[in-house]
Amino acid sequence: MANIKSQIKRNKQNETLRLRNKAVRSELKTREKAVTTAATAGEPTEELLRSVQKRLDMAAQKGVIHRNEAARRKSRLIARTAKLG
């Protein structure tokens, strides 16, 4: 455990950010899976796809994922749904 006051605070901040990032990443995976499942079942995916794109952009904006990763994941998801649907 750190003895320096600023490092103790920094450790608390890092833990808070880690938990937030983990929650956001988990939500992204869940939403992407929902789109893929809907596309496989032949259901409409426009609304789900739009929500995933929005969340990916928000995660990139907040620094949870890199903006190029967000673009890549959006591109792959659109291609996957087009192929399945």
PAZAPA-4460 file (N, C-alpha, C; in steps of 0.05 Angstrom, whole numbers, plus 32768, in hexadecimal, padded with zeros to 4 digits):
% residues 85
    n_x    n_y    n_z   ca_x   ca_y   ca_z    c_x    c_y    c_z   seq   type   mol
   8011   7FE8   8000   8000   8000   8000   8012   8019   8000     1      M     A
   8009   802D   7FF1   8019   8045   7FEF   8018   8055   8009     2      A     A
   802E   8063   800F   802F   8074   8026   802A   8091   801F     3      N     A
   802D   8098   8005   802A   80B4   7FFD   800C   80BA   7FF8     4      I     A
   8004   80D0   8003   7FE7   80D8   8002   7FDD   80D9   7FE5     5      K     A
   7FEC   80E6   7FD4   7FE3   80E9   7FB8   7FE1   80CE   7FAA     6      S     A
   7FF3   80BB   7FB1   7FF2   80A1   7FA5   7FDA   8090   7FAF     7      Q     A
   7FD3   8094   7FC8   7FBB   8087   7FD3   7FA2   8090   7FC4     8      I     A
   7FA0   80AA   7FC0   7F8A   80B5   7FB1   7F8A   80AB   7F94     9      K     A
   7FA2   80AA   7F87   7FA4   80A1   7F6C   7F9B   8084   7F69    10      R     A
   7FA2   8073   7F7D   7F9A   8057   7F7D   7F7B   8055   7F7E    11      N     A
   7F6F   8066   7F8E   7F51   8065   7F90   7F45   806D   7F75    12      K     A
   7F50   8082   7F69   7F46   808B   7F4F   7F49   8076   7F3A    13      Q     A
   7F60   8068   7F3A   7F65   8053   7F26   7F51   803C   7F29    14      N     A
   7F4B   8035   7F41   7F38   8020   7F46   7F1C   8027   7F3D    15      E     A
   7F14   8040   7F42   7EFA   804A   7F39   7EF8   8049   7F1A    16      T     A
   7F0D   8053   7F0D   7F0E   8053   7EF0   7F0F   8037   7EE4    17      L     A
   7F1D   8025   7EF1   7F1F   800A   7EE8   7F03   7FFD   7EE8    18      R     A
   7EF4   8001   7EFE   7ED9   7FF6   7F00   7EC6   8001   7EEB    19      L     A
   7EC9   801C   7EE6   7EB8   8028   7ED1   7EBF   801D   7EB6    20      R     A
   7ED9   801B   7EB0   7EE1   8011   7E96   7ED8   7FF4   7E92    21      N     A
   7ED9   7FE4   7EA7   7ED1   7FC8   7EA6   7EB3   7FC7   7EA0    22      K     A
   7EA3   7FD8   7EAC   7E86   7FD8   7EA8   7E7F   7FE0   7E8B    23      A     A
   7E8E   7FF4   7E81   7E89   7FFD   7E66   7E90   7FE8   7E51    24      V     A
   7EA7   7FDB   7E55   7EB0   7FC6   7E43   7E9C   7FAE   7E43    25      R     A
   7E92   7FA8   7E5B   7E7F   7F92   7E5D   7E65   7F99   7E4F    26      S     A
   7E5C   7FB2   7E52   7E44   7FBA   7E44   7E47   7FB9   7E26    27      E     A
   7E5E   7FC1   7E1C   7E64   7FC0   7DFF   7E61   7FA4   7DF5    28      L     A
   7E6D   7F91   7E03   7E6C   7F75   7DFB   7E50   7F6B   7DFA    29      K     A
   7E40   7F72   7E0F   7E24   7F69   7E10   7E14   7F74   7DF9    30      T     A
   7E18   7F8E   7DF3   7E08   7F9A   7DDD   7E10   7F8E   7DC2    31      R     A
   7E2A   7F89   7DBE   7E33   7F7E   7DA5   7E28   7F61   7DA2    32      E     A
   7E27   7F53   7DB7   7E1C   7F38   7DB6   7DFE   7F38   7DB0    33      K     A
   7DF0   7F4C   7DBB   7DD3   7F4F   7DB6   7DCE   7F54   7D98    34      A     A
   7DDF   7F64   7D8C   7DDC   7F6A   7D6F   7DE1   7F51   7D5F    35      V     A
   7DF6   7F42   7D65   7DFD   7F2A   7D57   7DE7   7F15   7D5A    36      T     A
   7DDC   7F12   7D72   7DC7   7EFF   7D77   7DAE   7F06   7D67    37      T     A
   7DA7   7F20   7D67   7D8F   7F29   7D58   7D93   7F25   7D3A    38      A     A
   7DAB   7F2A   7D30   7DB0   7F26   7D13   7DAE   7F08   7D0C    39      A     A
   7DB8   7EF7   7D1D   7DB7   7EDB   7D18   7D9A   7ED1   7D18    40      T     A
   7D89   7EDC   7D29   7D6D   7ED4   7D2B   7D5C   7EE1   7D15    41      A     A
   7D68   7EF3   7D06   7D5A   7F00   7CF0   7D48   7F17   7CF9    42      G     A
   7D4D   7F21   7D10   7D3E   7F38   7D1B   7D4A   7F52   7D11    43      E     A
   7D3B   7F68   7D11   7D47   7F82   7D09   7D5C   7F8B   7D1D    44      P     A
   7D72   7F96   7D13   7D89   7F9D   7D24   7D90   7FBB   7D23    45      T     A
   7D80   7FCB   7D14   7D88   7FE7   7D11   7D8A   7FF6   7D2B    46      E     A
   7D76   7FF3   7D3C   7D76   8001   7D56   7D8C   7FF7   7D68    47      E     A
   7D90   7FDD   7D69   7DA6   7FD2   7D7A   7DC1   7FDB   7D70    48      L     A
   7DC4   7FDB   7D55   7DDD   7FE3   7D49   7DE4   8000   7D4F    49      L     A
   7DCF   8011   7D4E   7DD3   802D   7D54   7DDC   8031   7D71    50      R     A
   7DD0   8022   7D83   7DD7   8025   7D9F   7DF4   801C   7DA5    51      S     A
   7DFC   8006   7D97   7E17   7FFD   7D9A   7E2B   8011   7D90    52      V     A
   7E25   801D   7D79   7E37   8031   7D6D   7E3A   8049   7D80    53      Q     A
   7E24   8051   7D8B   7E24   8068   7D9E   7E35   8062   7DB6    54      K     A
   7E32   804A   7DC1   7E41   8042   7DD9   7E5F   8040   7DD3    55      R     A
   7E65   8035   7DBB   7E82   8033   7DB4   7E8E   804E   7DB1    56      L     A
   7E7F   8061   7DA5   7E8A   807C   7DA2   7E8D   8089   7DBD    57      D     A
   7E7B   8085   7DCF   7E7D   8091   7DEA   7E94   8085   7DF9    58      M     A
   7E99   806B   7DF7   7EAF   805E   7E04   7ECA   8069   7DF9    59      A     A
   7ECB   806D   7DDF   7EE3   8078   7DD3   7EE7   8095   7DDC    60      A     A
   7ED2   80A4   7DDE   7ED4   80C0   7DE6   7EDE   80C2   7E03    61      Q     A
   7ED5   80B0   7E14   7EDD   80B0   7E30   7EF8   80A3   7E35    62      K     A
   7F04   8097   7E20   7F1E   808B   7E23   7F1E   806F   7E2D    63      G     A
   7F06   8062   7E2E   7F05   8046   7E37   7F12   8034   7E22    64      V     A
   7F0C   803A   7E08   7F18   802C   7DF2   7F24   8041   7DDF    65      I     A
   7F36   8039   7DCE   7F42   804B   7DBA   7F2D   8050   7DA4    66      H     A
   7F2F   8068   7D98   7F1B   806F   7D83   7F1E   805D   7D6B    67      R     A
   7F36   8053   7D65   7F39   8041   7D4E   7F2D   8026   7D55    68      N     A
   7F2E   801E   7D6E   7F21   8005   7D76   7F03   8007   7D73    69      E     A
   7EF8   801E   7D7B   7EDB   8022   7D78   7ED3   8021   7D5B    70      A     A
   7EE3   802D   7D49   7EDD   802D   7D2D   7EDE   8011   7D22    71      A     A
   7EF3   8002   7D2A   7EF6   7FE6   7D20   7EDF   7FD5   7D2A    72      R     A
   7ED7   7FD7   7D43   7EC2   7FC7   7D4D   7EA7   7FCD   7D40    73      R     A
   7EA2   7FE7   7D3A   7E8A   7FEF   7D2C   7E8A   7FE3   7D10    74      K     A
   7EA0   7FE5   7D02   7EA2   7FDB   7CE7   7E9D   7FBD   7CE6    75      S     A
   7EAA   7FAE   7CF8   7EA7   7F91   7CF8   7E8B   7F89   7D00    76      R     A
   7E7F   7F97   7D12   7E63   7F91   7D1A   7E50   7F95   7D03    77      L     A
   7E53   7FAB   7CF5   7E41   7FB1   7CDE   7E44   7F9C   7CC9    78      I     A
   7E5D   7F94   7CC3   7E63   7F7F   7CAF   7E56   7F65   7CB8    79      A     A
   7E59   7F5E   7CD2   7E4E   7F45   7CDC   7E30   7F44   7CDA    80      R     A
   7E23   7F5A   7CE1   7E05   7F5B   7CDF   7DFC   7F5A   7CC2    81      T     A
   7E0A   7F67   7CB0   7E03   7F66   7C94   7E05   7F4A   7C89    82      A     A
   7E1A   7F3C   7C92   7E1E   7F20   7C89   7E09   7F0D   7C93    83      K     A
   7E01   7F11   7CAD   7DED   7F00   7CBA   7DD1   7F07   7CB1    84      L     A
   7DCC   7F21   7CAE   7DB0   7F2A   7CAA   7DA8   7F2B   7C8E    85      G     A
***
